Amino acid sequence: MSLRSEMIAAVGEDHVRDDVVNERAGLWITPGSAAEVAEVIRRANVLGVAVHPVGTGGHTEAPGRDRTERERVFVSTKRLDHVLQLDEQSLLVHAQVGITGLDLERILAPRGLSIGDYPPVVLTSSLGGIIAVRTPGKSSARHGFFEEAVVGVSAVLADGRTVHTRVAPRRSTGPDLARALCGSEGTIGFITSAVLRIHKKPEARLVAAYVLPSIDAAINAIYLALREEATPSGLRIYDTIEAGRHFDGLRLEPGEALLCAGTAGPTDLAACDRDLITSAVIAEGGRETDHALADLWWRRLHAGEPTPVAAPALQIMGTPTKLRAVYHAVVEEAARLGIAASAHISRFDPDGGLVFFTLGAEPHMIDVARIEQVAEAAGGWLLGARTTKLDGYLRALRAELDPRGIMNPGTLA
Amino acid sequence: MSRRDHTWYGLRVHAVADVDRLQRDLEAIFGPRRVSTRAVDLDTYSRDMWPRLLIAYRDGIGPGARPHAVVWPEHVREIVAVVKLAREHRIPIIPYGGGSGVCGGAVPILGGITIDMKRMQTLRSITRAELVCDVEAGLNGERFERELERRGYTFGHFPSSIYCSTVGGWLATRAAGQLSTKYGKVEDRVAGLTVVTGRGDIIETDGPTRALRGPNWTQLICGSEGTLGVITSARLRVNPAPQLRVFRGFEIEDIPAGLEAIRRVVQKGLRPAVVRLYDELDTLINSMSHKDPAETDHVLTPPVLGVETGALPAWPELQREERGFVDKLIGLAKGKGVRRGAMNFALGKSAMANKLFGVAEKVARRGCRMVIGLEGARIRTEVEAALTFAELEAAGAQDRGEDPGWAWLRHRYAVSYRMSPVFRDGAFVDTMEVASTWERLLDLYHSVREAIGRHALVMAHFSHAYADGCSIYFTFAGHAADTHAAERLYDAIWRDGMEATTRVGATISHHHGVGLLKAPYMAGEHREAMAIFEAAKHALDPDGVFNPGKMGLKR
């Protein structure tokens, strides 16, 4: 049988087509169940055909370059978009991976539930993309890195076997096999569904805005408050330039920074967390400012109100000790290149935060590689960069599970 | 040449090694003083604290397996060298921390080289701004915590084995401390690991998780119990030392009401450090171990059947006919204070055990005990405590004041040291810690209690609560005529308990790990997903030298 007829046998004629999507030409398969995914992969494995998983959100990238130039199929999770089970007692949802975070959120909302305070831009991706591909933006000050919400996954291995990791709040029965599949970008298994921790809508949400004498003071204030165990639902620092740009007419003194903070939870606790942040700000020489700024920030972040600025040119992740260095290094290097750089810092979690730089020049005029180099030298982590130190082990792991190398070849290689 | 052939826990063992040569080779790496092949050392490292081994040990039966040699590395490069040696000679390596494991994870079933990590015990640094410390794996838990405390931090990890376990052992088993509801289990606190793998490489898994692409190696290695390599140091998250501690005892009608109250608290986003709910029998036995000394017939600290001491009820009013059973229970609770025969009679009859349980439920009609504690930064802890207590009262729990809470805190490590009287009297005691989501927690409780109750006296408390579920800690005590009968009974209890756990969809271990004890049940726990663990084993330890025969791995 040809590849095409094998795939038709697996999912039916209506769900196999030749297509070019985002410059990806080939056979596109849209299985309608986990069992069909297993069937597609089992048949692809027999034929030695590469399987590239494709999510349904807006962030799909071209697959990595597969040097073997073999035949390949793109397997879309578009039809795997069902909520399989909602356990309101344990606050867990079991959903197929083709559903986008926002669609899931729409299903949870009427029941007073939510995936959590993750940036909505993250939730435009499908669940599969959110958990299979790590990017530093998928984090929330209140709930941590998205992956920590994954309690279990179901996935298909290269030989067509389906695995379901056991769902338990915590366990001590060997490695966390679900976490081994998270972030592995479809190279170890094709994730078909995931069990996620969800949250009750908080009783209260509070926001506040502060002006601090410098970016450094703002970063210090945040970590001071976190040391006092404040658990904010959102934090963002704007430098002087970005504060003016994001909030029309806001004029800060040169060097000053704007900090917006949100807290959530039982009313008393939300108020307590807000007060802890306020006192940290005061300790760092700052002051509370117009509440309307914070309201606007939150509405833009979570209520879809448009932000009047272009997307940032550069995202650099920094650990708490490196955030300042990363910020200053990039701004200074840009100045040396004759470019005005500005930034806001957001997506804080225990690992650190994410610095979003905007560069005041046309993209083609900028030596981005040079700036990235400087950021990296200052201790920053580039978006999508990866360490290669454990590649030998990943290769060995893949060779064990996928001897024919069909699982998203070219990725993480 | 020494050659040993015997059957060990169902495995046919065949180990051959040229011990003299092995000793020479090891001395070339470690020098003469940090290698031992002396019988007394080999015996010592033949076991951990797995109760099944203690039964034989008590009855004077020698260890079924010993290592060929024990070494005490002081530097990672020595471990690299010993892995190289082990691969050349195809000799197993067994990483060894405090030896406090209760599942036989450190038992050298095929002999080999036991690596005692306790000489690698430096707390190298604490990065204040990141709240991360860098610590060597062999550091004793209590010394680690004390060292952190001295500098104004806490790791927040307080297992009852804290005096006799190591940081590396915690990481290797995914251990939990008693305050895990606030601080998380140990795997939630790892920023990076340094590991010598079965290939003899030193790897580091550090880096912000969210910025690293590819599988999560830290989470793949945590919990591997020395089957993939040996953890030599770790970067762990610490908290500022708590400024305030609030502990309180509560009482609530029954188990379902208590669980509902706890669930409401944790799902509200409140994070008490510890929440414990004792079932009726656990509550009762607790009460007897803590009776006012003036009322007891002797004032020696009573050894308790493996239960942590906790909030204390007044002595319940009893019907006259119930007194007899309850006296036996008191005897159990006091271990020493009752005649051996009476206790063994009670333990030997599961029908009796069940009856005792029925009585306990009757006499403890007043409810189940809860202990709840919060700690942390002053202001936030105060607010959180007020909200937590209000929520518990709204759920029907009655405040019993601070004393029961502090009593629990004072005695919280005692459990690990109270097993010997029971063993001395010819019985055995062990604990089974399973966990599930809230939805099936009561199913888990009833089915495991029933499964163990067929064979032994069983009681339980619920601890380690999370927003999505909770762990149940069963304590059981049994007795049989002789060593083999006791081992058979012990195995039957675990078989039935584990199968009952798997059947309701819960996990077979919350924090004790797998080792040899739960290895036969790993297939039921993970089913097809074991393939990923097996693949990781092949990838990290291609020659299978690390801790063979454990965790249900094929090699």
Interface residues (C-beta under 8 A of the other chain):
Chain A: D87 Q89 S90 L91 L92 V133 R134 T135 P136 K138 S139 F145 E147 V151 L157 R161 T162 V163 H164 T165 R166 V167 A168 P169 R170 R171 S172 T173 G174 P175 D176 L177 R179 A180 L181 C182 G183 S184 E185 I188 G189 R197 H199 K200 P202 Y223 R227 E228 E229 A230 G265 P266 D268 L269 C272 D273 D275 L276 M317 T319 P320 T321 D349 P350 D351 G352 W381 G384 A385 R386 T387 K389 L390 G392 Y393 L394 A396 L397 A399 E400 L401 L412
Chain B: T127 A129 E130 L131 T173 R174 A175 A176 S180 K185 E187 A191 T197 D201 I203 E204 T205 G207 P208 T209 R210 A211 L212 R213 G214 P215 N216 W217 Q219 L220 I221 C222 G223 S224 E225 L228 R237 N239 P240 R263 Q267 K268 G269 L270 G376 A377 I379 R380 T381 V383 E384 A386 L387 A435 S436 T437 W438 E439 H464 Y466 A467 D468 G469 C470 S471 G505 A506 T507 I508 S509 H510 H511 H512 G513 V514 K518 M522 E525 H526 R527 E528 A529 A531 I532 F533 E534 A535 A536 H538 A539 L540 P542 M551
